[in-house]
Amino acid sequence: MIQNASAGDGSELAWFKSSYSDTSNGHDCVEVATTPHTIHIRDSKNANGPHLSLAPTTWADFLVYAAGG
């Protein structure tokens, strides 16, 4: 896992909101952007702030864990 504070602002990435984010407040969301080798995660309230960069296998492992399985 890499906390990516200095690798650019992420504007070149195609960010989308998590389907599990609370839709009653559009600004309280987790956003994800994928590339072939990296999954990027950021807080929509601080889109220009740091984001996490994970290997796809690490992201897949996290999703299994978060789903309770």
C-alpha contacts under 8 A as a table, 3 or more apart, distances in Angstrom:
res1	aa1	res2	aa2	distance
1	M	52	L	6.92
1	M	53	S	6.04
1	M	54	L	5.11
1	M	55	A	7.42
2	I	52	L	5.75
2	I	53	S	5.25
2	I	54	L	6.68
3	Q	50	P	6.70
3	Q	51	H	5.99
3	Q	52	L	4.74
3	Q	53	S	6.49
4	N	7	A	5.77
4	N	50	P	5.54
4	N	51	H	5.33
4	N	52	L	5.70
4	N	53	S	6.52
5	A	8	G	7.47
5	A	49	G	6.95
5	A	50	P	4.34
5	A	51	H	6.63
6	S	9	D	7.86
6	S	50	P	7.69
7	A	10	G	7.86
8	G	11	S	7.82
9	D	48	N	5.53
9	D	49	G	7.23
9	D	50	P	7.84
10	G	13	L	5.48
10	G	48	N	7.50
11	S	14	A	7.73
13	L	33	A	6.03
13	L	34	T	7.61
14	A	33	A	5.49
14	A	34	T	7.44
15	W	31	E	6.00
15	W	32	V	5.36
15	W	33	A	4.47
15	W	34	T	7.88
16	F	31	E	5.25
16	F	32	V	5.42
16	F	33	A	6.37
17	K	21	S	7.13
17	K	29	C	6.32
17	K	30	V	5.87
17	K	31	E	4.29
17	K	32	V	6.30
18	S	21	S	5.36
18	S	29	C	6.84
18	S	30	V	5.65
18	S	31	E	5.72
18	S	32	V	6.81
21	S	28	D	7.18
21	S	29	C	5.06
21	S	30	V	6.38
22	D	25	N	6.38
22	D	26	G	7.36
22	D	28	D	6.70
22	D	29	C	6.63
23	T	26	G	5.50
23	T	28	D	7.95
23	T	29	C	7.95
25	N	28	D	5.75
26	G	29	C	6.67
27	H	44	S	5.89
27	H	45	K	5.63
28	D	43	D	7.65
28	D	44	S	6.43
28	D	45	K	6.37
29	C	43	D	6.29
29	C	44	S	5.40
29	C	45	K	7.44
30	V	41	I	6.95
30	V	42	R	5.94
30	V	43	D	5.03
30	V	44	S	5.92
31	E	41	I	5.72
31	E	42	R	5.32
31	E	43	D	6.22
31	E	44	S	6.08
32	V	39	I	7.04
32	V	40	H	5.53
32	V	41	I	4.62
32	V	42	R	6.56
33	A	39	I	6.03
33	A	40	H	5.05
33	A	41	I	6.62
34	T	37	H	7.97
34	T	38	T	6.10
34	T	39	I	4.64
34	T	40	H	6.14
35	T	38	T	5.21
35	T	39	I	6.31
37	H	55	A	6.39
37	H	56	P	6.58
38	T	53	S	6.21
38	T	54	L	5.57
38	T	55	A	5.02
38	T	56	P	5.89
39	I	53	S	5.60
39	I	54	L	5.10
39	I	55	A	6.18
39	I	56	P	5.97
39	I	59	W	6.96
40	H	51	H	6.57
40	H	52	L	5.54
40	H	53	S	4.51
40	H	54	L	6.40
41	I	51	H	5.54
41	I	52	L	5.12
41	I	53	S	6.54
42	R	46	N	7.60
42	R	47	A	6.68
42	R	49	G	7.92
42	R	50	P	7.08
42	R	51	H	4.62
42	R	52	L	6.50
43	D	46	N	5.54
43	D	47	A	6.21
43	D	51	H	7.51
44	S	47	A	5.06
46	N	49	G	5.19
46	N	50	P	8.00
47	A	50	P	7.95
54	L	58	T	6.15
54	L	59	W	6.20
55	A	58	T	5.25
55	A	59	W	6.38
56	P	59	W	5.06
56	P	60	A	6.13
57	T	60	A	5.03
57	T	61	D	6.18
58	T	61	D	5.10
58	T	62	F	6.21
59	W	62	F	5.02
59	W	63	L	6.23
60	A	63	L	5.13
60	A	64	V	6.40
61	D	64	V	5.25
61	D	65	Y	6.31
62	F	65	Y	4.98
62	F	66	A	5.97
63	L	66	A	5.02
63	L	67	A	6.03
64	V	67	A	5.22
64	V	68	G	6.51
64	V	69	G	5.41
65	Y	68	G	5.22
65	Y	69	G	5.72
66	A	69	G	7.52
